Amino acid sequence: MDTRIARLKEAVEVIRLMWKSSRAEPVSFEGKFYRLAKAWLDQKCVQKPAPPIYIGALGSPRSLRLVGEVVDGFKPWINTPETFRRRLEAVRKAALGAGSDFDAIEKVAFEYTGVTEEPAMRKQALDAIKPEFIMCTHKKVLKDMGFEAPVPPTVDYAYQRAPPRDEIVAYPRKAAKAMPDEIAEKWVALGTVDEVVNKLEVFVKAGATHIVVKDLIGIRNLGCQ
């Protein structure tokens, strides 16, 4: 992980350096992972001073620290309002330590949403997304939220490291069957228009400056149950 974070940090530096380059003013760079020798891009940035760079840190302390130190935006994936708030606090502390402007960092909340007044459709959509929560949420976070999967994995099922095997697909589906609906609903904005709006407003109160929504009702047609 340390190597991956260091490589990403250096990559951000290289990207920003290249955006400042031109045929008339090439740039050079000598880093641990990347090297440039009189390199240049024959394009000028439309956005000034340059396009913003976002990092989609999921929650590891090192990745959250990197967000606070070097980038323009924080765009994580699956969060409850509480985990979003906690992770933003880690970003804030990192920005403070690095002398960065935390207020200038865009905080993006990604939220699965579904507008429906039909209980059966609501249940079907919720069950369809539960395996993704199992696969993409650290087991410690799940335990803190009140859920411990009754089906112990025999391999590391985290999506970053999981080998593409049938067992990896089967495990989250089996484990998800035991996840109570009230646990899964902490991650989603699902229900009537008012229920969805109220949940999104909770993310705004938690610090989100931008919200990305993904339709959850459509997932029910994928057979992911």
C-alpha positions as CSV (number, residue, x, y, z in Angstrom):
1,M,0.0,0.0,0.0
2,D,2.8,2.5,0.8
3,T,4.3,2.0,-2.6
4,R,0.9,2.4,-4.3
5,I,0.3,5.7,-2.4
6,A,3.8,7.0,-3.1
7,R,3.4,6.2,-6.8
8,L,0.0,7.9,-7.0
9,K,1.3,11.0,-5.2
10,E,4.2,11.2,-7.7
11,A,1.9,10.7,-10.6
12,V,-0.2,13.7,-9.5
13,E,3.0,15.8,-9.5
14,V,3.9,14.6,-12.9
15,I,0.5,15.2,-14.4
16,R,0.4,18.8,-13.1
17,L,3.9,19.4,-14.3
18,M,3.0,18.2,-17.8
19,W,-0.1,20.5,-17.9
20,K,2.3,23.4,-17.5
21,S,4.5,22.2,-20.3
22,S,4.6,23.3,-24.0
23,R,6.7,22.8,-27.0
24,A,8.5,26.0,-26.2
25,E,8.8,25.1,-22.5
26,P,9.4,21.4,-22.0
27,V,9.7,19.9,-18.5
28,S,12.0,17.4,-16.9
29,F,11.4,15.3,-13.8
30,E,13.4,12.7,-11.9
31,G,11.4,10.8,-9.3
32,K,11.3,7.4,-7.8
33,F,8.7,6.0,-10.2
34,Y,8.6,8.4,-13.1
35,R,11.2,10.3,-15.2
36,L,10.7,13.0,-17.8
37,A,13.4,14.5,-20.1
38,K,12.3,17.6,-21.9
39,A,8.7,16.4,-22.2
40,W,5.8,18.5,-23.3
41,L,2.1,18.5,-24.2
42,D,1.0,20.4,-27.3
43,Q,-2.3,21.4,-25.6
44,K,-3.3,24.1,-23.3
45,C,-5.7,23.6,-20.4
46,V,-9.1,25.1,-20.9
47,Q,-9.7,25.1,-17.1
48,K,-7.5,27.5,-15.2
49,P,-5.0,26.9,-13.8
50,A,-5.6,23.3,-14.7
51,P,-8.2,20.5,-14.5
52,P,-9.0,19.5,-11.0
53,I,-7.6,16.1,-9.8
54,Y,-9.8,13.9,-7.6
55,I,-8.9,10.8,-5.7
56,G,-11.4,8.1,-4.9
57,A,-10.0,7.0,-1.6
58,L,-12.2,4.4,0.0
59,G,-11.1,4.8,3.6
60,S,-7.5,3.7,4.2
61,P,-5.7,6.3,6.4
62,R,-2.9,6.6,3.9
63,S,-5.1,7.3,0.9
64,L,-7.2,9.8,2.9
65,R,-4.0,11.6,4.0
66,L,-3.0,11.9,0.3
67,V,-6.4,13.5,-0.5
68,G,-5.8,16.2,2.1
69,E,-2.2,16.8,1.0
70,V,-2.2,17.0,-2.8
71,V,-5.5,16.9,-4.7
72,D,-8.5,19.1,-5.5
73,G,-11.3,16.7,-4.8
74,F,-12.3,13.7,-2.7
75,K,-14.6,11.2,-4.5
76,P,-15.0,8.0,-2.5
77,W,-17.3,5.2,-3.3
78,I,-19.6,3.5,-0.8
79,N,-20.3,5.4,2.4
80,T,-22.9,5.9,5.0
81,P,-23.2,9.6,6.2
82,E,-21.3,8.7,9.3
83,T,-18.3,7.0,7.5
84,F,-18.3,9.9,5.0
85,R,-18.1,12.4,7.9
86,R,-15.3,10.4,9.6
87,R,-13.3,10.2,6.4
88,L,-13.7,13.9,5.7
89,E,-12.3,14.6,9.1
90,A,-9.2,12.5,8.3
91,V,-8.9,14.5,5.1
92,R,-9.2,17.8,7.0
93,K,-6.5,16.9,9.4
94,A,-4.2,15.9,6.6
95,A,-4.9,19.2,4.8
96,L,-4.2,21.1,7.9
97,G,-0.9,19.3,8.5
98,A,0.2,19.9,4.9
99,G,-0.9,23.6,4.8
100,S,-3.5,22.8,2.2
101,D,-6.9,24.5,1.9
102,F,-9.5,22.0,3.1
103,D,-12.4,24.2,2.2
104,A,-11.2,24.3,-1.4
105,I,-11.3,20.5,-1.7
106,E,-14.5,19.3,-3.3
107,K,-16.2,16.6,-1.3
108,V,-18.2,14.2,-3.4
109,A,-20.7,11.8,-1.9
110,F,-21.5,8.8,-4.1
111,E,-25.0,7.5,-3.3
112,Y,-27.1,4.6,-4.6
113,T,-30.6,5.9,-4.9
114,G,-34.0,4.5,-5.9
115,V,-37.4,6.2,-6.0
116,T,-40.2,3.8,-5.4
117,E,-43.3,3.5,-3.3
118,E,-43.6,-0.3,-3.9
119,P,-42.3,-2.4,-1.0
120,A,-41.5,-5.4,-3.2
121,M,-39.4,-3.3,-5.6
122,R,-37.6,-1.6,-2.6
123,K,-36.8,-5.0,-1.1
124,Q,-35.6,-6.4,-4.4
125,A,-33.4,-3.5,-5.1
126,L,-31.9,-3.6,-1.6
127,D,-31.1,-7.3,-1.9
128,A,-29.5,-6.8,-5.2
129,I,-26.9,-4.3,-3.9
130,K,-26.1,-6.1,-0.6
131,P,-23.3,-8.3,-2.2
132,E,-21.5,-5.2,-3.4
133,F,-21.5,-3.8,0.2
134,I,-20.0,-7.1,1.4
135,M,-17.3,-7.1,-1.3
136,C,-16.4,-3.4,-1.1
137,T,-16.6,-2.7,2.6
138,H,-13.9,-3.7,5.0
139,K,-15.1,-6.4,7.5
140,K,-14.1,-4.2,10.4
141,V,-16.3,-1.4,9.1
142,L,-19.2,-3.9,8.7
143,K,-18.7,-5.1,12.2
144,D,-18.7,-1.6,13.6
145,M,-22.0,-1.1,11.8
146,G,-23.5,-4.2,13.5
147,F,-23.0,-6.9,10.8
148,E,-20.6,-9.8,10.9
149,A,-20.9,-12.2,8.0
150,P,-21.7,-15.7,9.1
151,V,-20.0,-17.3,6.2
152,P,-16.2,-16.9,6.8
153,P,-14.2,-16.5,3.5
154,T,-11.4,-18.8,2.9
155,V,-9.6,-16.2,0.7
156,D,-9.2,-12.5,0.8
157,Y,-12.4,-11.3,-0.9
158,A,-11.6,-7.6,-1.0
159,Y,-12.2,-6.5,-4.5
160,Q,-8.7,-4.9,-4.9
161,R,-7.0,-8.3,-4.2
162,A,-9.5,-11.0,-4.9
163,P,-8.6,-13.5,-7.6
164,P,-11.2,-14.0,-10.4
165,R,-12.6,-17.3,-9.1
166,D,-16.1,-18.7,-8.6
167,E,-15.6,-18.7,-4.9
168,I,-15.1,-14.9,-4.9
169,V,-18.4,-14.4,-6.7
170,A,-20.3,-16.9,-4.4
171,Y,-19.0,-15.6,-1.1
172,P,-20.6,-12.1,-1.0
173,R,-23.9,-13.5,-2.3
174,K,-24.0,-16.0,0.5
175,A,-23.0,-13.5,3.1
176,A,-25.4,-10.9,1.9
177,K,-28.4,-13.1,2.6
178,A,-27.7,-12.7,6.3
179,M,-27.4,-8.9,6.1
180,P,-30.4,-7.2,7.7
181,D,-32.2,-4.6,5.6
182,E,-31.7,-1.9,8.2
183,I,-27.9,-2.4,7.9
184,A,-27.9,-2.2,4.1
185,E,-30.2,0.9,4.1
186,K,-27.5,2.9,5.9
187,W,-25.7,3.0,2.5
188,V,-28.6,3.9,0.2
189,A,-31.2,6.5,-0.4
190,L,-34.2,4.4,-1.2
191,G,-37.9,4.9,-1.0
192,T,-40.3,7.9,-1.7
193,V,-39.0,11.1,-3.1
194,D,-39.0,12.7,0.3
195,E,-37.1,9.8,1.8
196,V,-34.4,10.0,-0.9
197,V,-34.1,13.8,-0.6
198,N,-33.8,13.6,3.2
199,K,-31.0,11.0,3.0
200,L,-29.1,13.1,0.5
201,E,-29.5,16.1,2.7
202,V,-27.8,14.1,5.5
203,F,-24.7,13.8,3.3
204,V,-24.7,17.5,2.7
205,K,-24.8,18.1,6.4
206,A,-22.0,15.6,6.8
207,G,-19.9,17.8,4.5
208,A,-20.6,16.9,0.9
209,T,-20.3,19.7,-1.6
210,H,-21.3,17.5,-4.6
211,I,-23.4,14.4,-4.8
212,V,-23.2,11.7,-7.5
213,V,-26.3,9.5,-7.6
214,K,-26.7,6.1,-9.2
215,D,-30.0,4.5,-9.9
216,L,-30.5,1.5,-7.7
217,I,-33.9,0.4,-9.0
218,G,-32.4,-0.6,-12.4
219,I,-30.0,-3.0,-10.7
220,R,-32.8,-5.3,-9.9
221,N,-32.9,-6.4,-13.5
222,L,-29.4,-7.6,-13.5
223,G,-30.1,-10.8,-11.5
224,C,-27.5,-9.8,-8.9
225,Q,-29.2,-11.6,-6.0
